[in-house]
Amino acid sequence: MTDHDRLVSAEAGADGEERVIEAALRPKRLDEFIGQHRVREQLSLVLHSALRRGRPPDHVLLSGGPGLGKTTLAMIIAAELGKPLRVSSGPAIERAGDLAAVLSTLSEGEVLFLDEIHRMARPAEEMLYMAMEDFRVDVVVGKGPGATAIPLDIAPFTLVGATTRAGMLPGPLRDRFGFVAHMDFYEPAELEVIIRRSARLLDVRIEDEGAAEIAGRSRGTPRIANRLLRRVRDYAEVRADGVITRDLARAALTLYEVDERGLDRLDRAVLRSLLRKFGGGPVGLSTLAVSVGEEPETVEVVAEPFLVRQGLLARTPRGRIATPAAWRHMGLTPPPSAPMADTLFALEDDQGDDPE
């Protein structure tokens, strides 16, 4: 199983139809953007100050998990500035020449959005330093001792970088961004507003209680909320009168195996195995993965982050341990030998490779 196979995946869908629908649901202006109040307020000041000065704003770095609105904010920045948006990504820029080709064709004030900027090739990254500071790049012509660096001026532009792994960004690159914002997960009340807005755009009738039910299972992520809304809409149209109520949303999401906390089949399989087969742990990652028929990377990357964030699973130096909340959520009674909260080690992601 990959993350893209899951209904509750925060990654962008691989099929074109989902991307088209997602684009149609995106807010177009900053005052339409829901949630992220601190980021929105700060970004508004940055943009309006730049407009008053008549100069491009500082470069912007947006960090946070997938599906939280980084791409949407990049599009909004270009719209608020009234400038074109050029979209690329770190993995697509494999050589310095690839970046030079993009930068040399930018118009004045244009917004360049680089998604997954932490995955950019190192030579291109070093070229970007000069471009961000001096709006100039050195294009190397020739090879070996006869190679010559030709300076090339580029139009002033605004770089918007997005990353899900801010810790992987080199310090020199991070320091060149004048505005850095971290995108937090959304509260259920914020997701309810997003769901009701999306329902209007999709011409779906939904009651407030139905929106609340979907929001509570959306893992704090707007992309997941909109995807669940579309699946519940399908259920409502085929098996009911098209109106999404709380009971109908519960029935639909039960059918799709998304429980009241947003856990899906894989999440529950990991918890069930940890609790029933290993008494709550500790157990090594590889052993746990084998017990649910998945690769260790799938369990570690796809399932564990949300379980840890929900306080259902702890990563410790001795292995994975279920928390008391996990026992309660799965409706099981922990045995006397099960590790309790006061015996858990600190949750540290860098201790993910546990001994067997």
N, C-alpha and C positions, 0 to 999 in steps of 0.2 A: 504493500500500500504506500502510495506517495501522498504528500500533503494536498496535491491538486485533486486527488480522488475523494476527498472528504467534503461533506456539505458544510462543515464548520471550519474549513480551512480559511485562514486570513489571506492566503496568496491569491493573486488575480487568477481568474479562471482561464483555462487554456483555449476554450472555444470562443469563436468570434462573436457569437450572439450575446454571451454574458458581458463581454467587453463593450459591446454597443449599448446594452441596457445600462451598464454601469456609467458609461459616459453621459447618457441622457439624464441620469439621476444626480449627477454632480452639480453642486451649487456653482454659479458663475461669478458671484461677487462676494466680497468679504463679509458684508452684512447678512448674506444668506447662509454663511457657513455656521453650522451648529456645533457647539461644544468647543473645547480647547480655548476657553475664554482668555486665559493669560496670554497665550501665544497670539491669539487674534488681536488683542488689544495692543500688544507690543509691535506686531507686524504692521498694524494700521498706522502707528506713529512713524515707523521707519519709512513706509511708502509715501505718506502724505508730506513728510518732511522733504523727501527727495523730489516730489512733484513741485513743491514750493521753490526749491532751489533750482529746478530745471536740470538736474543731473541724475544719472542712474543711482539707485540706492546701493548700499553696501551689499556684498555678496551674502547669500542666505544659506544656512545649513539646517536641514530638517532631519531630525533623528526620531526613531520610534519603530514599533512593530509594524508589520505589513497590514494594510487595510485601514489605517487610521486617518488617512487623508493627506499624505505628503504630496502625492501627484496632484490632487485637487488644489492644494494651496499653491503649488507652482503655477498652475493654470490661472488661478485667481490673481497672483502677483502680476503676471503679464497683462491680464485684463484691467486691473486697477491702474497700471502704468500706461495702458493704451499702446503697448508694444507687442511685436510678434513673439511667439514662443518657439524655440527650437528644442526638440526633445531627443535625447540620446541616453546612453547608459554606460556605466563603467566597463562591463564586459565587452561592449561593442568597440571600445577604444583600445586596441591591442598594441598600437605603436604610436610614437610621438607624431608621426606623419598624419595619422588618422585625426588626432586632435587639432593639428595645424590646419588641416583641410576644413574642419568645422569652424574654427575660430576666424580664419581668414575670410569667411563668407558672411559673418555676422554683420548686421546693420547696426547703426548707432542706437544704443539703448535697448537692443534686443535682449530677451531673457533666454538664457541657455539652461535647460534643465538636464542634469545628469543624475539619473537614478542609479542606485547601488554604486555610488561614487567610490566606496571603499574597495571595489574590485577593479579599479583602473590599473593598467600596467604602469610600472614604476617610471619608465622613461617619459610617458605622457604626463604622469603626475608631476614630475619635475618641470616639465614645460609649462604646466598649468600655473605653477607658482609665479612665474614672471608675468604670465598673461593676466592673472588676477590683480597683481600689484601695479604693473607698469603698462598694461595693455600693449604688450609687445611679445613676440616670440622670435627665437633664433632658429631659422630653418637651415639645417646642415646639408650642404651640397657636396657630393663626392664621398669617397671613403678613404680611410687610412690617413697617412701623413698629409695628403693633399686635400683633405676635407676642409671646407670653408663654411663658417657660420654666417648666414646673411640675416641681419635683423629685419623683422617685418612688423610694422605697426598695425594694430588691429583696432577696430572701433570700440569705444567704451561700451561695456555690456554688463549685465548682472547675471552672475552664476547662482543658480539655485541647486544645491546638492542635496540628495536624499540618501539616507543610509539606515539600515536596520541594525548595523553593527558599528556604532560610533567609536567604540574602543579600538577598532581596527584601523581607524584613520590616523595617519602619521601626524605628529604634532605640528610640523611646519604647514601642512595643508589646513588643519583645523584652525590654526591661528590666523589664517588669511580670510576667514569669514567674519564679517563685521557683525552679523546677527546669527546667533545659534539658538535653535528652539527644539525642545524635546516634546514629542507628542505622547500624551498619556492615554491610557485606556479610558473609555467613556463610561459614565454612570448610566444605569438603566433609564433614568428619567430623560437623559439626553438622547438615548437611543429611541425612546418612544417618540420624541419629536421628529427624529429622522425617519422613522417608520411611517408615521402619519403623513409626512411630506412626500415620501416615496409612493405611498398608496395613492395620494392625490394625482401624482404624475402618471402612475400606471392605471389610473381609473379603477382602483380597487376600493370597495366599501369595507371599512374596518372600524370596529368599535374600540373605544379607549382601552377596555380590558383586554381585547385581542392584541392590541399593540404592546401592552405591558407584558403579556405572556411571551410574545416573540422577543421583546427586548431583554427579558430576564435570561433567555437562553442564547444570547448572541455573543457571549464571551467578551463583552466590552468593545466590540469592533463593528463599525458601521458596515463594512463590506459583508460581514457575516449576517448582520441584521437584514440587509437588503436581499441577500440570497435566500434566507429563511422566509422572508415575506413572499417572495415569488413562489416558493414551494408550497407555502400555506395557501396562497391564492389559487394554485392549481387544484389543490384538494377541495377548496371551497367551491370552485366552479364545477367540478366533476361530481362531488358527493354531497353538495348542499346547495343553498340558494345564492352563493357567491358572496355572502356577507361573512367577514371574519370576526367571530366572537371568541371569547376566552376558551369556551369548551371546544370549539372547532379547532382553534390553534393548538390546544393540548392534544387533541386527537391526531391532527396532522403531524405534529412534531414527534409524537410517540411512534407513528408509522415510520417516520424517517430516522428513528432511533437517536433523537436528540433529547436528553432528559432536562429536568428543570434547572440544572446548573450549567447546561450547555455541553455536557459530556456526551461523546458519541460512542459507538461500539468499541473502537480501539481503546479509548480512554478507560471505559468500564472494564474491558478485558484485562488491561494492565493492573488496575486496582483489584479486580476479582482474583487474579492469579497471585498477586502480592499478599492478599489477605488470606485466601483459602489454602494456597499451596505452600506458602512460606511463613504463615503466621504473623504477617505484618512486617517481616524483614528482620534484620538487614539481609539483602540479597544483591548479588552483583548484576550489573546491567546485562551482560551476555546471557546469564542464566534466566533472567526475567524475560528477555526477548525470545529466547527459545521456547519458554513456557507458553507464550501467546502466538507462536508461529510467525514472528516477524524478525527482521534484521535489527541488530542493536542500534544502528543509526536511525532507523525508523522510530523506535521507541524513544530514543534520546532527543531527536530533533522534532518529531511530529507530535508525540503524545505528552512527553514530560513537561515542557515549559508551562502549559496551561495547568497541569495537575499541581506543579510546584506553586504557581501563582495563586491557585485556589486554596492552598494550604492543605492539600490532600496527600501530598507525597513530599518526602524530604530526601535530598541528596546528601549523603554523609561519607566520610572516609571509609566506613565499613561497608557501605552499600546503600541501596534504596530502602527507605523505611516509610511505612504508612503512618499517617498521623491519626489521632483519635477522630478527627473530622471525617476521614476516609471510612472508618468503621461505621460511623453514624450514617454517612451518605449511602453506603451499600446495604444498610439495614442488618449489620452483623454485630455480634458481641465479641469484643476482643478477649482472647484468653488471658489468664493471669500473667503469662510469660511475654505478652506482646509489649513492645517498647512504647512508653508513654511520652507525652510532650516534654516532660522535664528531663528525659534521657536523650532527646534528639540533639544531634550535633548541629552547628551553624549551617545554614543553607548557603553553600558556596558552589556556583556553577563551575568554577575552575577545578573542582574535585569530581568531575563527572566520570572519569575513567577509574572505576572502582575495582579492587582486587576481587577475584573469584574465590 
